[in-house]
């Protein structure tokens, strides 16, 4: 797994590449699912079957910063679907 600074992780996220940052990582779970985790537990973003998802749950200051640093720029139609809770994202994953 490639090691990178959090502020440089967006390219890895957008290309769905595995990486390890500072309490932030991107993991390929299957051929259809890629997930960006905060603290190796809290999913921030997920790309499932080519569609990006996030959630509106509240964050700590550090997790909020990680979320901003790793947010993919999605130019496709539909952009990112934002779910209400982290539990909804976990169920989708």
PEKA-V208572 format. One record per residue. N is the residue number from 1. RES is the residue in three letters. SS is DSSP state (hx for helix, st for strand, lp for the rest). PSI is psi in whole degrees, 0 to 359 (NA if undefined). Layout:
{{N & RES & SS & PSI} {N & RES & SS & PSI}}
This chain:
{{1 & UNK & lp & 130} {2 & UNK & st & 133} {3 & UNK & st & 136} {4 & UNK & lp & 159} {5 & UNK & lp & 146} {6 & UNK & hx & 320} {7 & UNK & hx & 348} {8 & UNK & hx & 12} {9 & UNK & lp & 344} {10 & UNK & hx & 320} {11 & UNK & hx & 322} {12 & UNK & hx & 317} {13 & UNK & hx & 309} {14 & UNK & hx & 331} {15 & UNK & lp & 7} {16 & UNK & lp & 45} {17 & UNK & lp & 144} {18 & UNK & lp & 140} {19 & UNK & st & 162} {20 & UNK & st & 121} {21 & UNK & lp & 206} {22 & UNK & lp & 99} {23 & UNK & lp & 29} {24 & UNK & st & 135} {25 & UNK & st & 156} {26 & UNK & st & 132} {27 & UNK & st & 139} {28 & UNK & st & 115} {29 & UNK & lp & 330} {30 & UNK & lp & 183} {31 & UNK & lp & 336} {32 & UNK & lp & 353} {33 & UNK & st & 129} {34 & UNK & st & 135} {35 & UNK & st & 140} {36 & UNK & st & 123} {37 & UNK & st & 142} {38 & UNK & st & 132} {39 & UNK & lp & 31} {40 & UNK & lp & 21} {41 & UNK & lp & 319} {42 & UNK & st & 107} {43 & UNK & st & 129} {44 & UNK & st & 313} {45 & UNK & st & 149} {46 & UNK & st & 137} {47 & UNK & st & 113} {48 & UNK & st & 121} {49 & UNK & lp & 40} {50 & UNK & lp & 2} {51 & UNK & st & 134} {52 & UNK & st & 142} {53 & UNK & st & 151} {54 & UNK & st & 193} {55 & UNK & st & 165} {56 & UNK & lp & 15} {57 & UNK & lp & 155} {58 & UNK & lp & 153} {59 & UNK & lp & 158} {60 & UNK & lp & 170} {61 & UNK & hx & 316} {62 & UNK & hx & 319} {63 & UNK & hx & 324} {64 & UNK & hx & 319} {65 & UNK & hx & 318} {66 & UNK & hx & 320} {67 & UNK & hx & 315} {68 & UNK & hx & 316} {69 & UNK & hx & 330} {70 & UNK & hx & 357} {71 & UNK & lp & 123} {72 & UNK & lp & 141} {73 & UNK & lp & 111} {74 & UNK & lp & 116} {75 & UNK & lp & 357} {76 & UNK & lp & 164} {77 & UNK & lp & 132} {78 & UNK & lp & 336} {79 & UNK & lp & 230} {80 & UNK & st & 130} {81 & UNK & st & 122} {82 & UNK & st & 120} {83 & UNK & st & 164} {84 & UNK & lp & 317} {85 & UNK & lp & 161} {86 & UNK & hx & 328} {87 & UNK & hx & 323} {88 & UNK & hx & 320} {89 & UNK & hx & 318} {90 & UNK & hx & 319} {91 & UNK & hx & 322} {92 & UNK & hx & 321} {93 & UNK & lp & NA}}
